[in-house]
Amino acid sequence: MFRTAAPPVRPATAAAVAGTVPCLLRAAWHLPTGPSERRPPRPEVEAIHRWTAETHGTRVDGDRFAASPLWATPDLVAGAVDALGPLPAADAPQIAVLAYATPDFEHTRLAASLLHGLLPGEPLTFAVSDQGVLSPFTALRVAVEYARRSGWNRLLLVVVDQSSQPFPRPETGQLAVDRDAAAALLLGWEGGAAPVAGLGQGRPEQALPALRADLADAGLLAAGLGLADGPELPLSGPLRRDAVPGRPCTGVWSALRDAPAGRVVLADLDRGLDRLAHCTLDLPDPQEGSDDGNR
């Protein structure tokens, strides 16, 4: 029996900043163009949408939904894993976590179960949501804690933005999605049971000291849209790349696509939740190519 729980926010100390952080081994992006070949809604899916709308006092925007790309989360997950390429047993993750902010419209297939079936071996697989744009940060923190406590050394983080919604959705702001996207990030953890460094999440005033400390050793800051107007970060420091707009969860991670080797800090502020999160990764090899492939 496994219990998913985010670790506590650790104070920013010199030892923590210099400690072990996850290493990005391989990464892939899936950004489909055109509509999906699957053309829901099927009658049973439409019935779920109507029931959900009635339960929550909203409505089904049927015409707009039918005209949308209709890429379901399971299909986006499959595309990202496929773009990652073959995973031999030596590279197979022992844990795989799916993260998203936009709920799926396809309730007859479970994306986390599909992810499990796409991977070799028997990885622990689950999904993290209801964390706003910080869902991938929470998912990574939980996955690394499992690796640290279980003696694992391979993790897979899959992040999804899904644009088709049967209900009214945000048109502007951090949660607005203007295209479908998925990222698959294979990470290595070689720290054993040592404390994890470079991860933090909390109220901005609580999390900012650790973020600023981690930036001191970083060559690149990947900044989410929530950081566009603050909070204040060091005026001098690593190269900064801002998130791709219209992708609440995957946008900030797109900076990894062509990032140079070295230490990278990713950070975002969910303004609705008033929570700041950041994580630190080591990139051992230069990344080449466009935004539509693997590194």
Helices and strands as residue ranges (DSSP letters): H 14-17, E 23-30, H 43-56, H 62-66, H 73-84, G 89-91, E 95-100, H 111-118, E 124-128, G 132-134, H 135-150, E 154-161, E 181-188, E 200-202, H 204-215, E 220-223, G 225-227, E 239-242, G 252-256, E 262-270, E 275-283
